[in-house]
Amino acid sequence: MRHSFLSIARNALSGHSGWPRAWRDPPLQPAYDAIVVGAGGHGLSTAYHLARDHGMRRVAVLEKGWLGGGNTARNTVTIRANYLREPSMRFYAEGIRMWEGLSRELGYNVMYSQRGQVDLVQTWAKLRDVRRRQASLRLLGVPFEILSPAEAKARVPLLELDAQARMPVLAATWHPTAGVARHDAVAWGYARAADAMGVDIVQDCEVTSIRRAGGGVAGVETARGFVAAPRVALCVSAHAGVLAATAGFRLPIETVPLQAFVSEPLKPVLDTIVNIPHLATYFSQSDKGELVIGGGADGYPSYAARGSFHVVEDAIGAMLSLFPALRRVRMLRQWAGSIDLCHDITPILSPSPVEGLHLSVGWGSGGFKAIPIGGKALAHLVATGAPHPLAGHLLLSRFARGRPLFETAGASNRL
Ligand SMILES: Cc1cc2nc3c(=O)[nH]c(=O)nc-3n(C[C@H](O)[C@H](O)[C@H](O)COP(=O)(O)OP(=O)(O)OC[C@H]3O[C@@H](n4cnc5c(N)ncnc54)[C@H](O)[C@@H]3O)c2cc1C
Protein backbone atom coordinates (compact mmCIF):
# COMPACT_ATOMS: atom_id res chain seq x y z
CA MET A 1 0.00 0.00 0.00
CA ARG A 2 1.31 3.45 -0.89
CA HIS A 3 1.00 6.36 1.54
CA SER A 4 0.64 10.00 0.65
CA PHE A 5 2.44 12.66 2.64
CA LEU A 6 -0.93 13.60 4.21
CA SER A 7 -1.67 10.05 5.38
CA ILE A 8 1.83 9.79 6.86
CA ALA A 9 1.33 13.08 8.73
CA ARG A 10 -2.15 11.99 9.93
CA ASN A 11 -0.72 8.74 11.30
CA ALA A 12 2.14 10.51 13.01
CA LEU A 13 -0.29 12.90 14.73
CA SER A 14 -2.71 10.12 15.74
CA GLY A 15 -0.11 8.09 17.63
CA HIS A 16 0.48 5.76 14.67
CA SER A 17 -2.82 4.00 15.25
CA GLY A 18 -3.96 3.98 11.62
CA TRP A 19 -1.24 1.91 9.94
CA PRO A 20 -2.46 -1.30 8.30
CA ARG A 21 -0.52 -4.47 9.16
CA ALA A 22 2.16 -5.28 6.59
CA TRP A 23 1.30 -9.01 6.91
CA ARG A 24 -1.37 -11.01 8.76
CA ASP A 25 -0.88 -12.93 11.98
CA PRO A 26 -2.78 -16.05 10.88
CA PRO A 27 -3.74 -19.00 13.10
CA LEU A 28 -1.86 -22.25 12.51
CA GLN A 29 -3.85 -24.66 10.30
CA PRO A 30 -3.74 -28.44 10.86
CA ALA A 31 -2.54 -29.11 7.30
CA TYR A 32 -0.91 -27.33 4.35
CA ASP A 33 0.18 -28.29 0.84
CA ALA A 34 3.71 -27.16 1.71
CA ILE A 35 5.49 -26.02 4.84
CA VAL A 36 8.63 -23.90 4.79
CA VAL A 37 10.50 -24.05 8.09
CA GLY A 38 12.33 -20.81 8.93
CA ALA A 39 11.30 -17.26 8.03
CA GLY A 40 14.74 -15.97 7.11
CA GLY A 41 15.37 -14.55 3.66
CA HIS A 42 15.54 -17.99 2.04
CA GLY A 43 12.35 -19.31 3.66
CA LEU A 44 10.36 -16.18 2.79
CA SER A 45 11.69 -16.03 -0.76
CA THR A 46 10.86 -19.73 -1.23
CA ALA A 47 7.29 -19.23 0.01
CA TYR A 48 6.91 -16.17 -2.24
CA HIS A 49 8.03 -18.14 -5.31
CA LEU A 50 5.86 -21.16 -4.41
CA ALA A 51 2.86 -18.85 -4.51
CA ARG A 52 3.91 -16.64 -7.42
CA ASP A 53 5.60 -19.07 -9.82
CA HIS A 54 3.73 -22.28 -8.97
CA GLY A 55 0.32 -21.00 -7.87
CA MET A 56 0.47 -22.78 -4.51
CA ARG A 57 -1.74 -21.05 -1.93
CA ARG A 58 -1.91 -23.43 1.05
CA VAL A 59 1.66 -22.67 2.05
CA ALA A 60 2.91 -21.90 5.58
CA VAL A 61 6.20 -20.48 6.80
CA LEU A 62 6.81 -21.58 10.40
CA GLU A 63 9.29 -19.49 12.35
CA LYS A 64 10.48 -20.15 15.88
CA GLY A 65 11.26 -16.48 16.60
CA TRP A 66 10.36 -13.47 14.48
CA LEU A 67 10.67 -13.23 10.72
CA GLY A 68 14.03 -12.07 9.42
CA GLY A 69 15.59 -12.38 12.89
CA GLY A 70 18.23 -15.05 12.11
CA ASN A 71 21.37 -14.61 10.03
CA THR A 72 19.39 -12.47 7.61
CA ALA A 73 19.36 -9.81 10.37
CA ARG A 74 23.03 -10.32 11.23
CA ASN A 75 24.81 -10.20 7.91
CA THR A 76 26.93 -7.57 6.20
CA VAL A 77 24.77 -7.57 3.04
CA THR A 78 27.44 -8.02 0.35
CA ILE A 79 25.94 -9.19 -2.94
CA ARG A 80 28.33 -10.39 -5.65
CA ALA A 81 28.81 -12.94 -8.42
CA ASN A 82 32.62 -13.14 -8.73
CA TYR A 83 32.80 -16.91 -8.24
CA LEU A 84 35.29 -19.39 -9.66
CA ARG A 85 33.28 -22.42 -10.76
CA GLU A 86 31.05 -22.13 -13.81
CA PRO A 87 27.80 -23.39 -12.19
CA SER A 88 28.34 -21.01 -9.25
CA MET A 89 28.94 -18.09 -11.60
CA ARG A 90 25.75 -18.78 -13.54
CA PHE A 91 23.73 -19.16 -10.34
CA TYR A 92 24.97 -15.94 -8.72
CA ALA A 93 24.91 -13.93 -11.95
CA GLU A 94 21.20 -14.76 -12.26
CA GLY A 95 20.91 -13.78 -8.59
CA ILE A 96 22.27 -10.30 -9.36
CA ARG A 97 19.89 -9.96 -12.27
CA MET A 98 17.02 -10.68 -9.86
CA TRP A 99 18.34 -8.18 -7.27
CA GLU A 100 18.35 -5.48 -9.93
CA GLY A 101 14.57 -5.72 -10.30
CA LEU A 102 13.65 -6.81 -6.78
CA SER A 103 12.28 -3.54 -5.35
CA ARG A 104 10.00 -3.16 -8.33
CA GLU A 105 8.91 -6.77 -8.22
CA LEU A 106 8.07 -6.75 -4.51
CA GLY A 107 6.67 -3.20 -4.55
CA TYR A 108 8.99 -2.52 -1.62
CA ASN A 109 12.24 -0.61 -1.53
CA VAL A 110 14.95 -3.09 -0.51
CA MET A 111 17.53 -0.28 -0.84
CA TYR A 112 19.64 -2.20 -3.34
CA SER A 113 22.76 -0.22 -4.16
CA GLN A 114 25.05 -1.55 -6.88
CA ARG A 115 28.27 0.11 -5.75
CA GLY A 116 30.88 -2.43 -6.90
CA GLN A 117 33.53 -4.34 -4.98
CA VAL A 118 37.32 -3.99 -4.86
CA ASP A 119 39.28 -7.06 -3.68
CA LEU A 120 42.91 -6.42 -2.76
CA VAL A 121 45.38 -9.06 -3.94
CA GLN A 122 48.45 -9.58 -1.75
CA THR A 123 50.06 -12.81 -2.99
CA TRP A 124 51.16 -14.05 -6.38
CA ALA A 125 49.09 -17.22 -5.91
CA LYS A 126 45.97 -15.10 -5.45
CA LEU A 127 46.86 -13.08 -8.53
CA ARG A 128 46.97 -16.31 -10.56
CA ASP A 129 43.61 -17.30 -9.08
CA VAL A 130 41.93 -14.00 -9.98
CA ARG A 131 43.36 -14.10 -13.51
CA ARG A 132 41.76 -17.51 -13.92
CA ARG A 133 38.50 -16.18 -12.52
CA GLN A 134 38.63 -13.17 -14.84
CA ALA A 135 38.96 -15.45 -17.87
CA SER A 136 36.00 -17.60 -16.81
CA LEU A 137 33.80 -14.70 -15.76
CA ARG A 138 34.48 -13.00 -19.09
CA LEU A 139 33.08 -16.04 -20.92
CA LEU A 140 29.81 -15.58 -19.03
CA GLY A 141 29.76 -11.81 -19.40
CA VAL A 142 30.15 -11.13 -15.65
CA PRO A 143 32.14 -7.87 -15.31
CA PHE A 144 35.38 -8.45 -13.38
CA GLU A 145 38.58 -6.49 -14.04
CA ILE A 146 42.10 -6.65 -12.68
CA LEU A 147 43.45 -3.32 -11.47
CA SER A 148 46.96 -2.10 -10.73
CA PRO A 149 47.61 -0.85 -7.17
CA ALA A 150 47.40 2.74 -8.43
CA GLU A 151 44.04 2.06 -10.11
CA ALA A 152 42.81 0.47 -6.86
CA LYS A 153 43.83 3.61 -4.96
CA ALA A 154 42.01 5.76 -7.49
CA ARG A 155 38.83 3.77 -6.67
CA VAL A 156 39.44 3.75 -2.92
CA PRO A 157 41.46 6.87 -2.05
CA LEU A 158 41.69 5.88 1.65
CA LEU A 159 43.87 2.89 0.70
CA GLU A 160 47.49 3.38 1.79
CA LEU A 161 49.97 1.80 -0.64
CA ASP A 162 53.23 1.00 1.06
CA ALA A 163 55.69 -1.02 -1.04
CA GLN A 164 57.65 -1.82 2.16
CA ALA A 165 54.62 -3.36 3.88
CA ARG A 166 54.85 -7.00 4.99
CA MET A 167 52.12 -7.87 2.47
CA PRO A 168 52.05 -5.07 -0.13
CA VAL A 169 49.07 -4.75 -2.46
CA LEU A 170 50.16 -6.39 -5.74
CA ALA A 171 46.92 -5.84 -7.64
CA ALA A 172 43.18 -5.62 -7.09
CA THR A 173 39.99 -6.78 -8.73
CA TRP A 174 36.97 -4.67 -9.58
CA HIS A 175 33.53 -6.29 -9.74
CA PRO A 176 31.19 -3.41 -10.67
CA THR A 177 27.90 -5.32 -10.35
CA ALA A 178 28.47 -6.18 -6.67
CA GLY A 179 26.31 -4.28 -4.23
CA VAL A 180 24.46 -4.12 -0.94
CA ALA A 181 20.81 -4.07 0.14
CA ARG A 182 18.96 -3.37 3.39
CA HIS A 183 18.59 -6.75 5.16
CA ASP A 184 15.35 -6.00 7.07
CA ALA A 185 13.71 -4.58 3.98
CA VAL A 186 14.50 -7.76 2.04
CA ALA A 187 12.78 -9.94 4.67
CA TRP A 188 9.86 -7.54 5.05
CA GLY A 189 9.41 -7.12 1.29
CA TYR A 190 9.23 -10.88 0.70
CA ALA A 191 6.99 -11.40 3.76
CA ARG A 192 4.53 -8.75 2.63
CA ALA A 193 4.40 -10.02 -0.95
CA ALA A 194 4.02 -13.68 0.11
CA ASP A 195 1.33 -12.80 2.64
CA ALA A 196 -0.58 -10.86 -0.02
CA MET A 197 -0.76 -14.07 -2.07
CA GLY A 198 -2.20 -16.02 0.87
CA VAL A 199 0.94 -17.55 2.40
CA ASP A 200 0.52 -18.00 6.19
CA ILE A 201 3.58 -16.71 8.05
CA VAL A 202 3.33 -18.10 11.57
CA GLN A 203 5.87 -16.65 13.97
CA ASP A 204 6.71 -17.92 17.45
CA CYS A 205 6.12 -21.48 16.21
CA GLU A 206 9.19 -23.68 16.61
CA VAL A 207 9.40 -26.89 14.61
CA THR A 208 10.72 -29.49 17.04
CA SER A 209 10.98 -32.49 14.71
CA ILE A 210 10.13 -33.89 11.30
CA ARG A 211 7.51 -36.66 11.25
CA ARG A 212 8.01 -39.41 8.68
CA ALA A 213 5.51 -41.87 7.25
CA GLY A 214 7.37 -44.72 5.57
CA GLY A 215 10.02 -43.23 3.29
CA GLY A 216 8.32 -39.86 3.01
CA VAL A 217 7.56 -36.80 5.09
CA ALA A 218 4.18 -36.61 6.87
CA GLY A 219 4.55 -33.16 8.43
CA VAL A 220 6.23 -31.39 11.30
CA GLU A 221 5.87 -31.46 15.07
CA THR A 222 5.77 -27.93 16.43
CA ALA A 223 5.59 -26.25 19.80
CA ARG A 224 1.88 -25.81 18.97
CA GLY A 225 1.19 -29.39 17.84
CA PHE A 226 1.48 -31.50 14.70
CA VAL A 227 0.98 -29.92 11.26
CA ALA A 228 0.58 -32.19 8.23
CA ALA A 229 2.15 -31.51 4.82
CA PRO A 230 3.37 -33.72 1.97
CA ARG A 231 6.16 -31.22 1.18
CA VAL A 232 8.45 -29.60 3.71
CA ALA A 233 11.39 -27.28 3.00
CA LEU A 234 14.04 -26.69 5.66
CA CYS A 235 15.43 -23.13 5.55
CA VAL A 236 16.76 -22.93 9.10
CA SER A 237 20.45 -22.19 8.37
CA ALA A 238 22.58 -23.41 11.28
CA HIS A 239 19.76 -25.49 12.79
CA ALA A 240 19.34 -27.72 9.73
CA GLY A 241 21.54 -30.44 11.20
CA VAL A 242 19.36 -30.59 14.32
CA LEU A 243 16.13 -31.04 12.34
CA ALA A 244 17.75 -33.42 9.84
CA ALA A 245 18.73 -35.65 12.77
CA THR A 246 15.06 -35.88 13.81
CA ALA A 247 14.29 -37.13 10.28
CA GLY A 248 17.03 -39.75 10.57
CA PHE A 249 19.91 -38.42 8.47
CA ARG A 250 23.06 -36.32 8.87
CA LEU A 251 24.26 -33.31 6.90
CA PRO A 252 27.87 -32.41 6.01
CA ILE A 253 27.65 -29.02 7.69
CA GLU A 254 29.30 -27.42 10.68
CA THR A 255 27.91 -24.54 12.71
CA VAL A 256 30.43 -21.81 13.52
CA PRO A 257 30.14 -18.21 14.76
CA LEU A 258 30.74 -15.43 12.22
CA GLN A 259 31.15 -11.89 13.48
CA ALA A 260 30.58 -8.38 12.22
CA PHE A 261 30.98 -4.91 13.67
CA VAL A 262 29.87 -1.38 12.89
CA SER A 263 31.63 1.88 13.61
CA GLU A 264 30.19 5.21 14.63
CA PRO A 265 28.64 7.02 11.62
CA LEU A 266 31.10 8.94 9.45
CA LYS A 267 30.71 11.39 6.61
CA PRO A 268 30.80 9.53 3.26
CA VAL A 269 34.36 8.14 2.88
CA LEU A 270 33.83 4.95 0.90
CA ASP A 271 31.52 4.38 -2.06
CA THR A 272 32.35 0.74 -2.76
CA ILE A 273 32.80 -2.58 -0.92
CA VAL A 274 36.41 -3.40 0.00
CA ASN A 275 37.47 -6.99 0.56
CA ILE A 276 40.91 -8.02 1.84
CA PRO A 277 40.72 -11.82 1.50
CA HIS A 278 44.24 -12.60 2.77
CA LEU A 279 43.65 -10.76 5.97
CA ALA A 280 40.06 -12.11 6.34
CA THR A 281 38.34 -8.75 6.55
CA TYR A 282 36.06 -6.64 4.41
CA PHE A 283 34.01 -3.48 4.84
CA SER A 284 31.62 -1.03 3.26
CA GLN A 285 29.87 2.14 4.41
CA SER A 286 26.17 1.98 5.17
CA ASP A 287 23.67 4.64 4.14
CA LYS A 288 23.70 5.82 7.78
CA GLY A 289 27.47 6.38 7.51
CA GLU A 290 28.62 3.48 9.69
CA LEU A 291 31.48 1.31 8.48
CA VAL A 292 30.08 -2.23 8.31
CA ILE A 293 33.02 -4.57 8.91
CA GLY A 294 33.17 -8.36 8.68
CA GLY A 295 35.83 -10.78 9.88
CA GLY A 296 36.60 -14.44 9.28
CA ALA A 297 34.65 -17.27 10.89
CA ASP A 298 35.65 -18.30 14.40
CA GLY A 299 37.68 -21.50 14.36
CA TYR A 300 35.41 -23.74 16.45
CA PRO A 301 31.87 -25.14 16.13
CA SER A 302 29.31 -23.38 18.32
CA TYR A 303 25.69 -22.23 18.37
CA ALA A 304 26.58 -19.23 20.54
CA ALA A 305 25.60 -16.03 18.74
CA ARG A 306 28.61 -14.21 20.14
CA GLY A 307 32.16 -13.99 18.92
CA SER A 308 35.64 -13.95 20.30
CA PHE A 309 37.84 -10.92 20.81
CA HIS A 310 40.79 -12.15 18.75
CA VAL A 311 38.68 -12.14 15.55
CA VAL A 312 37.69 -8.52 16.19
CA GLU A 313 41.30 -7.62 16.86
CA ASP A 314 42.55 -9.46 13.75
CA ALA A 315 39.94 -7.93 11.45
CA ILE A 316 40.37 -4.38 12.70
CA GLY A 317 44.18 -4.69 12.79
CA ALA A 318 44.15 -5.96 9.19
CA MET A 319 41.90 -3.14 8.04
CA LEU A 320 44.09 -0.49 9.70
CA SER A 321 47.26 -1.91 8.14
CA LEU A 322 45.96 -0.78 4.75
CA PHE A 323 43.60 2.01 5.84
CA PRO A 324 45.46 3.78 8.67
CA ALA A 325 43.32 6.92 8.22
CA LEU A 326 40.53 5.02 10.01
CA ARG A 327 42.53 4.46 13.20
CA ARG A 328 40.63 7.04 15.26
CA VAL A 329 37.19 5.72 14.27
CA ARG A 330 35.30 4.29 17.25
CA MET A 331 33.42 1.00 17.14
CA LEU A 332 29.72 1.18 17.93
CA ARG A 333 28.69 -2.45 18.30
CA GLN A 334 29.64 -6.04 17.49
CA TRP A 335 27.59 -9.20 17.00
CA ALA A 336 27.80 -12.74 15.66
CA GLY A 337 25.57 -15.17 13.80
CA SER A 338 25.77 -18.97 13.70
CA ILE A 339 26.57 -19.93 10.14
CA ASP A 340 25.97 -23.27 8.46
CA LEU A 341 29.27 -24.07 6.78
CA CYS A 342 29.23 -26.89 4.27
CA HIS A 343 32.38 -29.02 3.99
CA ASP A 344 33.05 -27.85 0.42
CA ILE A 345 31.93 -24.22 1.05
CA THR A 346 29.11 -24.68 -1.47
CA PRO A 347 25.48 -24.68 -0.30
CA ILE A 348 23.06 -27.60 -0.47
CA LEU A 349 19.79 -26.99 -2.29
CA SER A 350 18.45 -30.44 -2.67
CA PRO A 351 15.96 -33.20 -2.00
CA SER A 352 16.84 -35.14 1.15
CA PRO A 353 16.85 -38.90 1.82
CA VAL A 354 13.22 -38.45 3.03
CA GLU A 355 10.82 -38.04 0.11
CA GLY A 356 9.09 -34.66 0.10
CA LEU A 357 11.62 -33.13 2.52
CA HIS A 358 13.82 -30.55 0.81
CA LEU A 359 16.89 -28.66 2.01
CA SER A 360 18.30 -25.17 1.62
CA VAL A 361 21.36 -25.15 3.90
CA GLY A 362 25.08 -24.51 3.95
CA TRP A 363 24.89 -20.91 2.77
CA GLY A 364 27.64 -20.13 5.26
CA SER A 365 28.91 -16.59 5.05
CA GLY A 366 27.37 -15.94 1.64
CA GLY A 367 23.66 -16.70 1.61
CA PHE A 368 22.22 -13.20 1.76
CA LYS A 369 23.20 -12.55 -1.83
CA ALA A 370 21.46 -15.78 -2.86
CA ILE A 371 18.06 -15.01 -1.31
CA PRO A 372 16.22 -14.20 -4.58
CA ILE A 373 17.71 -16.99 -6.71
CA GLY A 374 17.91 -19.48 -3.81
CA GLY A 375 14.22 -19.05 -3.02
CA LYS A 376 13.25 -19.31 -6.67
CA ALA A 377 15.31 -22.48 -7.14
CA LEU A 378 14.05 -24.15 -3.96
CA ALA A 379 10.43 -23.35 -4.83
CA HIS A 380 11.02 -24.98 -8.22
CA LEU A 381 12.36 -28.12 -6.52
CA VAL A 382 9.54 -28.28 -3.96
CA ALA A 383 6.79 -27.69 -6.53
CA THR A 384 8.09 -29.84 -9.40
CA GLY A 385 10.34 -32.37 -7.65
CA ALA A 386 13.14 -31.56 -10.13
CA PRO A 387 16.21 -29.37 -9.48
CA HIS A 388 16.08 -25.87 -10.94
CA PRO A 389 18.21 -25.73 -14.14
CA LEU A 390 20.69 -23.36 -12.42
CA ALA A 391 20.95 -25.39 -9.20
CA GLY A 392 21.80 -28.92 -10.32
CA HIS A 393 25.30 -28.54 -8.84
CA LEU A 394 23.94 -27.99 -5.34
CA LEU A 395 22.51 -31.46 -4.72
CA LEU A 396 23.36 -33.33 -1.53
CA SER A 397 24.20 -36.41 -3.59
CA ARG A 398 27.49 -34.76 -4.68
CA PHE A 399 29.05 -35.91 -1.40
CA ALA A 400 28.01 -39.57 -1.79
CA ARG A 401 29.36 -39.48 -5.37
CA GLY A 402 32.66 -38.03 -4.19
CA ARG A 403 32.06 -34.85 -6.23
CA PRO A 404 32.23 -31.96 -3.73
CA LEU A 405 32.39 -28.52 -5.34
CA PHE A 406 35.21 -26.66 -3.60
CA GLU A 407 34.51 -23.01 -4.24
CA THR A 408 37.51 -20.91 -3.22
CA ALA A 409 35.56 -17.72 -3.94
CA GLY A 410 33.00 -18.79 -1.35
CA ALA A 411 34.49 -16.41 1.24
CA SER A 412 35.68 -18.62 4.03
CA ASN A 413 38.97 -18.82 5.87
CA ARG A 414 38.54 -22.60 6.04
CA LEU A 415 40.03 -23.38 2.61
C1 LIG B 1 28.19 -11.81 10.50
C2 LIG B 1 27.64 -12.32 9.21
C3 LIG B 1 27.95 -11.68 8.02
C4 LIG B 1 27.44 -12.15 6.82
N1 LIG B 1 27.68 -11.44 5.68
C5 LIG B 1 27.14 -11.82 4.51
C6 LIG B 1 27.34 -11.04 3.35
O1 LIG B 1 27.98 -9.99 3.38
N2 LIG B 1 26.77 -11.47 2.18
C7 LIG B 1 26.05 -12.63 2.12
O2 LIG B 1 25.60 -12.98 1.03
N3 LIG B 1 25.82 -13.38 3.22
C8 LIG B 1 26.34 -13.01 4.41
N4 LIG B 1 26.14 -13.76 5.55
C9 LIG B 1 25.38 -15.02 5.44
C10 LIG B 1 23.89 -14.79 5.41
O3 LIG B 1 23.50 -13.99 6.50
C11 LIG B 1 23.16 -16.12 5.49
O4 LIG B 1 23.72 -17.05 4.58
C12 LIG B 1 21.69 -15.94 5.14
O5 LIG B 1 21.12 -14.91 5.90
C13 LIG B 1 20.96 -17.23 5.36
O6 LIG B 1 19.58 -16.99 5.23
P1 LIG B 1 18.59 -18.09 5.72
O7 LIG B 1 17.23 -17.63 5.40
O8 LIG B 1 19.04 -19.42 5.19
O9 LIG B 1 18.84 -18.19 7.30
P2 LIG B 1 18.37 -17.28 8.51
O10 LIG B 1 18.25 -15.86 8.14
O11 LIG B 1 19.27 -17.64 9.65
O12 LIG B 1 16.91 -17.81 8.79
C14 LIG B 1 16.65 -19.07 9.37
C15 LIG B 1 15.41 -18.91 10.24
O13 LIG B 1 15.05 -20.21 10.72
C16 LIG B 1 14.54 -20.06 12.04
N5 LIG B 1 14.60 -21.36 12.68
C17 LIG B 1 15.69 -22.06 13.12
N6 LIG B 1 15.33 -23.22 13.66
C18 LIG B 1 13.98 -23.28 13.58
C19 LIG B 1 13.02 -24.24 13.97
N7 LIG B 1 13.38 -25.38 14.57
N8 LIG B 1 11.69 -23.99 13.77
C20 LIG B 1 11.31 -22.82 13.15
N9 LIG B 1 12.19 -21.88 12.76
C21 LIG B 1 13.50 -22.10 12.96
C22 LIG B 1 15.47 -19.02 12.65
O14 LIG B 1 14.88 -18.41 13.78
C23 LIG B 1 15.67 -18.06 11.48
O15 LIG B 1 14.73 -16.99 11.49
C24 LIG B 1 26.62 -13.31 6.78
C25 LIG B 1 26.31 -13.98 7.98
C26 LIG B 1 26.80 -13.48 9.18
C27 LIG B 1 26.44 -14.19 10.46
The ligand as a Gaussian input file, in Angstrom:
#p B3LYP/6-31G(d) Opt

LIG

0 1
 C       28.192000     -11.805000      10.505000
 C       27.642000     -12.325000       9.207000
 C       27.947000     -11.677000       8.022000
 C       27.437000     -12.153000       6.823000
 N       27.680000     -11.438000       5.678000
 C       27.141000     -11.822000       4.512000
 C       27.336000     -11.040000       3.346000
 O       27.982000      -9.988000       3.376000
 N       26.772000     -11.472000       2.180000
 C       26.049000     -12.630000       2.118000
 O       25.598000     -12.976000       1.028000
 N       25.823000     -13.377000       3.223000
 C       26.343000     -13.009000       4.414000
 N       26.135000     -13.759000       5.547000
 C       25.377000     -15.019000       5.443000
 C       23.892000     -14.786000       5.413000
 O       23.503000     -13.992000       6.496000
 C       23.159000     -16.116000       5.488000
 O       23.716000     -17.048000       4.584000
 C       21.690000     -15.939000       5.136000
 O       21.121000     -14.913000       5.896000
 C       20.963000     -17.226000       5.361000
 O       19.577000     -16.988000       5.229000
 P       18.589000     -18.094000       5.721000
 O       17.232000     -17.626000       5.399000
 O       19.041000     -19.419000       5.190000
 O       18.841000     -18.189000       7.303000
 P       18.366000     -17.282000       8.509000
 O       18.251000     -15.864000       8.142000
 O       19.269000     -17.635000       9.647000
 O       16.908000     -17.806000       8.792000
 C       16.650000     -19.069000       9.375000
 C       15.415000     -18.907000      10.240000
 O       15.051000     -20.214000      10.723000
 C       14.537000     -20.060000      12.037000
 N       14.596000     -21.359000      12.684000
 C       15.695000     -22.056000      13.115000
 N       15.325000     -23.224000      13.656000
 C       13.979000     -23.277000      13.576000
 C       13.017000     -24.239000      13.974000
 N       13.376000     -25.380000      14.569000
 N       11.692000     -23.988000      13.767000
 C       11.314000     -22.822000      13.151000
 N       12.192000     -21.883000      12.764000
 C       13.504000     -22.103000      12.963000
 C       15.475000     -19.015000      12.647000
 O       14.875000     -18.411000      13.781000
 C       15.670000     -18.055000      11.484000
 O       14.735000     -16.987000      11.490000
 C       26.618000     -13.315000       6.781000
 C       26.307000     -13.982000       7.978000
 C       26.796000     -13.484000       9.184000
 C       26.435000     -14.190000      10.456000

